[in-house]
Amino acid sequence: MKTVMQQSKEKNDLIFGIKRAIPIVFGYIPVGFAMGVTASNTGLTPFETGLMSVFVYAGSAQFVAIDMIRSNASFIAIIITTFLVNLRHLLFSASLAPHFRHIKQKLILIISFFITDESFAVSITDAEQGFLSHSYYLGLYITAYLSWILSTVIGAAFGNLIPDTKALGFDFALPGMFLALLCMQLKNIKFIFVSLISGLLSIILIYLMPGNWNVILAAVIAAVIGVFIDDED
């Protein structure tokens, strides 16, 4: 049985996780709304849009999938493309794995489903500061998850009332949120250097290979460089 101290720790972690999700929620609302509008214009109903968000839960992949649906792409092509778009999540899981050692395996399987670019950036920053129970991750990830689903459904249901979402800057919401999350990671000159290397490599590689492999390779190469830098200290 859990001790009173353990229960208190988990409760505090849950509340902390929910609070840490608030900036992500504010970022998801405009992006999710814009995604819902796009889905509606493609012919998806709010229910279908909601199901996509429930089971896929990946903004960039959902935008790609909707564009492919509009282009009448095959079912298999959509699955393969969205899989490639989300390959970077393997890196997220690998980075968080050391912080999940104290969490039960069955809970890790549940938690892992909810990892996104934004929730990863927040959770890896917090995890490096000290021990966090599964309650923190569930609080952070599920709060963000629910906000994404709700915003996409609302966008699909009422998006036709806003004819031009770009005029309101919705198209900048996603990159703007990524930039804010990146700034959270820039703790010293080494982090800044590795980030610049990763960005430059991604830009170079995008002209040398198709798909989203530029993101994966740039991240892996930059991570290796970061390891060598740490070893020299």
Buried (B, 14 or more C-beta within 10 A) or exposed (E): EEEEEEEEBBEEBBEBBBEBBEBBBEBBBBBBBBBBBBBBEBEBEBEBBBBBBEEEBBBBBBBBBBBBBBEEBEEEEBEEBBEBBBEBBEBBEEBBEEBBEEBEEEBBEBBBEBBBBBBBBBBBBBBEEEEBBBBBBBBBBBBBBBBBBBBBBBBBBBBEEBEEBEEEEBBEBBEBBBEBBBEEBEEEEBBEBBBEBBEEBBEEBBEEEEEBBBBBBBBBBBBEBBEEBEEEE
